[in-house]
Amino acid sequence: MAQTLEITLRNKLNTTKPAKRTKRAGRVVLLGVGSDLRGDDAAGMLVASSLQKIVSSPGLKRRLKVLFGATAPENLTSEIRRFKATHVIIVDAALMGAKPGAVEVIEPDRIEGVTFTTHQLPMSIIARYLVHEVGCEVIFIGIQPKILKFGKPVSRELRSSAPKLARLIKKVLS
């Protein structure tokens, strides 16, 4: 993973915004999104699974919750609220016009222009709901898919980038 991705994540998880107090990442939810039936659409689910496997520190386990949103991440908003998340990191396959396996933090103003793959509600609606109703910061991370066909396996590029992203997120939160 590029060093700039790490810097971007660190900045987003420890933000100072105008007219707001400093909001440091206290309780973080990683929400993996996608379908494991459509090749690389499983991107978010793979990152969530990888992160869940490598988080062993009791301190980090208390402040990080890994959720599997599959194709209906909106069904987990009440669980995010109960956890009292300060930040939600949503990871999903996103058609960004990049190389397969490329990982990018997608700024809120670009969400409408990026195609997320197989969920019922647009990501922008989920994000607005979380910000307004839960009061958390939302960070989108897209992974460029190579294959999105039904019944196809995950590409080599995505199998490589998903665990790397999970390790980077753990590093940033530790």
Number of C-alpha atoms within 10 A of each C-alpha: 13 10 8 10 17 16 12 13 19 17 13 18 23 15 16 13 9 7 6 8 9 11 16 16 20 15 20 26 22 26 24 27 29 27 25 21 15 18 21 34 32 30 29 30 27 28 30 25 18 17 24 18 11 12 17 10 9 9 10 15 14 12 17 24 20 20 21 19 24 21 20 15 20 19 11 13 16 13 13 23 15 9 17 17 24 22 27 25 20 24 29 33 30 27 18 19 10 14 13 19 22 21 26 20 17 17 12 15 9 9 17 13 11 15 14 21 22 20 17 10 12 15 22 15 12 15 21 16 15 22 16 10 12 19 15 24 22 23 20 21 22 25 32 26 28 21 16 21 13 13 10 13 17 22 16 12 16 27 17 11 20 26 19 17 23 22 17 19 19 16 11 14 17 10
